[in-house]
Amino acid sequence: MVRWCGRLVGGYLAVWLAVLLITPACRRAPPSAPAGPRTVAQATAQTSASCQACHAEIHRAWASTDHALANRLTTAMPGGPAILGTFPQDARRDEAVRAAMILGHAPVWQPLIAQEGGRWQAHEQTYDPAKKEWFNVFGQEVRHAGEWGHWSGRGMNWNSMCAHCHMTGYQKNYDATNDRFHSTWVEQGIGCIQCHGPTKPGHGTTSAAGAAAKPAATPLSIAADRQRAMQTCAPCHARNEQLTLDFQPGDAYHDHYRITLPVDRGVFYPDGQQRDEDFNWTSVLTSRMGHAGVTCLDCHDPHTNRTILPTSNNALCLQCHASPGRVMAGGARAVPIDPLGHSRHSEGSVGNQCVSCHMPTTTYMQRSPRHDHGWLKPDPLLTQELGIPNACSTCHSDKPVAWAIEKTDTWYGAKMDSLQRRRARAIAAAQATQPEAAAPLLSLLSIEEIPAWRATYLQLLAPYAESAPGVLSAAQAALSAKDPLERSAAVRVLGPHAPSLPLLRPLLKDPVRLVRLDAAWALSRELAAGSPERIELDKYLALSLDQPAGRLRLGQDLANRGQLAEAEKEMKTASAWDPNSPGIFDAYGYVLSAIGRSAEAAAKFYRAASLQPMEAEPAFRAGLAYAEAGLLAEAETSFRLALQRNARYDRAWYNLGLLLAQKERLPEAAEALRQAEASAPRVADYPFALATVQLRQNDRAAAEGSARRALASDPNHRGARQFLGR
């Protein structure tokens, strides 16, 4: 915010008045040059073909790349219509006829099928141009029509899920009222301006004398600022969530995207290796090399997409790791490495290549191998302990894991017991919701240098915020962290903790949109209508209303603000669009419960439980809701399902005991309450409830003993004290 000084303003006014006094007449300023397009989407005349005249060599290097050919009309592909004519019969040939576009180039072509409502759907029947054969991109997995992930479902919708990374100047243009797309683009594939940005009129023109004129605008120079350029690569080379739909080349990544960190065990392995298709940027952010300043352009030519040096002889890696080691952005030197001595594999062998061990590949879409970009060390011990893959065992598949452990221990000794191993163990414990997981995460947080890992630890600590000492104070300290990922994670830890909400209000003015939105989400119910914070949050919530997750998010916000009828409408839409998402049904159940429709809420919770066969919590919630609705048989079934999944679930035993006592099944009730006390011996309510049941069974001595155990756990327990007094 500009703060005007009175003296400065006065001086400025005096000069301005003097100019008026000596100027005989007002003169109109000469017309300024036309501004030109401000965004890539507005630069409709700036296609890659228009750049070719001045940048022919670069255009030739780019024209055959995965970027250039990321999305194409079938008529623009050599043999495209003929190949689509061989579309498998079981995929319904009439759909292939309408496949006017192809998604991707190497190693697969995925037909895009035109559908009602302006939709394009990526079909599961996919073509391998190298082998000249069709295959199912889902492999042996069978997806059914009506499912979110079926090729005809919203999970495979090109407009929403694919186009923004396969097109130039793409605008989704979703009409939420009518559930239709009016999508537009400048050109198909990733063209010049998608990475460099648009230019103003006059760029590249020549003067009358034939000399090149000074450009009216300079596009983003990928050579001049590699870190800034890397943030332009990141949106499409990351697993992320869009915060806006208007990212422009050169923008700050965290103002427009939420990166996915190694929190979910189904997305990343606990050591940070990619598990699901994660597209590399998270791996770079969590890596030591990324933290040291290594960028995409240190390894990759942006126009050919190829590495700038070969990997087969380790030349690419040795540009930094040859002795004495390259000085990195932070001032430290890269560790010098002798590949032969380090790898213990013969020169020229696969095992002697740095990328084989430190950038292992995982195959996605059945035919697309991707290198991990975390540059982690292979650790067979973590394979044995946690099932994390290691490159040694992947290559030497004929050898047991114990053999690989012995080899790495012999060759590298104490180096194997590294921070990477500590991280993996702590994160695995947190992902498994182990009660003791908080302490190792807090310990790591105190020594961790890499912000993306610090943010990961904080996100994993969120469930322990009120149960583990030190979590809230650690999150409060992180609110002032330098990196926005860490501030964002801290806000998400503190958001559900009401006493911490005042600490979040200053972050509504954070310079980074990611942090502002997280603070606004936590403080949504107090944001004034029409305030900048409310407007920014509402714009974000409107971005993804074409997807069930977007409807769910809007419904949650409406519920948090007390607009339950509107929230229920969004939850209903979300559950219809994705009938197999447990999180949606869980949230739907909470909204219905708040409205007072307990029986319906219970049914939603039970549906969530059926979709998560290993989770006890949704079944327990279903039991509570059924009991509240007076449907005791259904409540008992739900509590028993929760206990079948977690035999030490103390609250489920306790509520089952109360339910059985209400149904006069006193021996069963007493046994359930004993199990509750055995599972959580410090909770005074459990022996107290048991005492009331034992008294009803006329076992006064046992009842007195149970009540005294309750008082021993909580000397202030009024119920137990009054019970003994009577």
Secondary structure as UniProt FT lines:
FT   HELIX           6..22
FT   HELIX           40..42
FT   TURN            44..45
FT   HELIX           48..52
FT   TURN            53..54
FT   HELIX           56..63
FT   TURN            66..69
FT   STRAND          71..73
FT   HELIX           74..76
FT   TURN            78..79
FT   HELIX           80..84
FT   TURN            85..86
FT   HELIX           89..91
FT   HELIX           93..97
FT   STRAND          99..103
FT   STRAND          109..115
FT   HELIX           116..118
FT   STRAND          119..122
FT   STRAND          125..128
FT   TURN            129..132
FT   STRAND          133..136
FT   TURN            137..140
FT   TURN            145..146
FT   TURN            148..149
FT   TURN            151..152
FT   HELIX           154..156
FT   HELIX           158..161
FT   HELIX           163..166
FT   STRAND          167..168
FT   STRAND          174..175
FT   TURN            176..179
FT   STRAND          180..181
FT   STRAND          187..188
FT   HELIX           192..196
FT   TURN            201..204
FT   TURN            208..209
FT   TURN            222..224
FT   HELIX           226..233
FT   HELIX           234..236
FT   STRAND          240..242
FT   TURN            249..250
FT   HELIX           253..255
FT   STRAND          257..259
FT   TURN            262..263
FT   TURN            265..267
FT   TURN            270..271
FT   HELIX           281..286
FT   HELIX           288..291
FT   TURN            292..293
FT   HELIX           296..298
FT   TURN            302..304
FT   TURN            312..313
FT   HELIX           315..321
FT   TURN            323..324
FT   TURN            329..330
FT   HELIX           339..343
FT   TURN            347..348
FT   HELIX           350..352
FT   HELIX           354..358
FT   STRAND          361..364
FT   TURN            365..367
FT   STRAND          368..371
FT   HELIX           380..386
FT   HELIX           391..395
FT   TURN            397..398
FT   HELIX           401..412
FT   HELIX           413..416
FT   HELIX           419..431
FT   TURN            432..433
FT   HELIX           435..437
FT   HELIX           438..447
FT   HELIX           451..461
FT   HELIX           462..464
FT   TURN            465..467
FT   TURN            469..470
FT   HELIX           471..478
FT   TURN            479..480
FT   HELIX           484..494
FT   TURN            495..496
FT   HELIX           498..500
FT   HELIX           501..504
FT   HELIX           505..509
FT   HELIX           513..522
FT   HELIX           524..526
FT   TURN            529..530
FT   HELIX           532..542
FT   TURN            543..546
FT   HELIX           548..560
FT   TURN            561..562
FT   HELIX           564..577
FT   TURN            579..580
FT   HELIX           582..595
FT   HELIX           598..610
FT   TURN            613..614
FT   HELIX           617..628
FT   TURN            629..630
FT   HELIX           632..645
FT   TURN            647..648
FT   HELIX           650..662
FT   TURN            663..664
FT   HELIX           666..679
FT   TURN            681..682
FT   HELIX           685..696
FT   TURN            697..698
FT   HELIX           700..713
FT   TURN            715..716
FT   HELIX           718..725
//
